């Protein structure tokens, strides 16, 4: 008699509901640290460091500030342009105080 089949841990095959939007925006999913910072910021409990992490993710990844908005699909380009405009507006309203995009740190009040 053959041995019983090996049991494998349960795998969740559900798709992250935010994944299609991230794909259209050209954004990477947040790291564990970024996701935690976003959650804490949404609850009003983020430390100053977490606030910087969350805003950098929002502006750099979700809004695409510092990236090209061009895509072969004009609808995707339009979506990226809208997100980019929101990011630029947030940056302008924050008086450019939070500008850390893609590993590059720009001029701000804190880092001169």
Secondary structure, DSSP 8 states (H G I E B T S, - for coil): ----------------TTHHHHHHHT-----HHHHHHHHHHHTT---HHHHHHHHHHIIIIIS-TTS----SSHHHHHHHHHHHHHHHHHHHHTTT---EETTEE---TTT-
